[in-house]
Amino acid sequence: MNDSSRFTRTNPSTVETEEEIRHLLRASGPREEIPTGDLEAIRNEARRAWRSMASPEHRAAESRDLRVVALAASLILALAGGWYWSARGLPGAATVEFVRGEVRIEGDVSGSGEVVAGRVLPVGALIETAQATGAVPGRLALRLASGQLRLDAGTRLRLESADRILLERGAIYFDSGPGARPMSGAIEVVTAYGTIHDIGTQFDVRLAASGMALTVRVREGAVALESGAQVRSANRGEALEVSTDGSIALTRIAVDDESWAWAQASAPPFEIEGATLAEFLEWASRETGWAVRYADPALAESARSIGLSGTIEGLTAAEAVSVVLPGSGLAYEIAAGTLQVAHRGGG
């Protein structure tokens, strides 16, 4: 990508206009009300910062431009608020769990330009992954409060809040984890052709896919799509295709279809060191869409105590199965969307 100049990062020390300050505050999104007992701590932090800026060295500059003082006061309040949320250990909109290839972040004033696992991204961050052209495709997995969000290569989106995504192009995959959860924790994906409401728990959204303006596919659970005056839903194994004229078609998609492979390639590696075989197969089943069947109840029981070691970093879930099972002395077969596991030789 040769358009790196488009990815600039705002630094508080270079903010010069009131509009930029308003933008920063708007980008931070709504916050829960601060408890009364904590307000004094914020006031003390603001006073400390203010005393520093009101030192004799700063007074001459301040007397020349009172507007700078007003802006400084606004920034102190914003920084004090940031100190408060940081001190309380509250997360940002998302945390990076996995990154591969080139990924750019715009709108993060944290001062860190490197995209690595563990980095916290704020509300308002604009994320772009590199296209899959020649070099390694850019892929990213983020941990949100409501689940894991993965970005395919060539995707551009904005984190409007911890549970609201504005998708501008490309594709995302969301997994809220197994089991039901309340709708209050659902994620919302906004696109130019409609808004997708997560009802749980695995689905992907792609713009301009296969001639369609928007495609929403459900691997597990259900989603609701609101497009203009239309509201449509899709369940496990179904897809909603929105054309450029606004019409919506409901089609079928196998939960283990090869077209889900990009989501596997965007997943953080499973830590097999210390995990059991049963835990590994549960993970592989969720990643591939395969149902797991054991040859006999005794094998199913022993899988809960068979420990694993080593690493499968760099392998997709499907590739990991082909390595881990033979390495554990087991045979397997994949047929009709089912992973059959047996003792080698049938014993």
Summary of the structure (lengths in Angstrom):
residues: 347
radius of gyration: 24.4
end to end distance: 54.3
largest distance: 87.7
contacts: 1041
relative contact order: 0.07
helix: 31%
strand: 32%
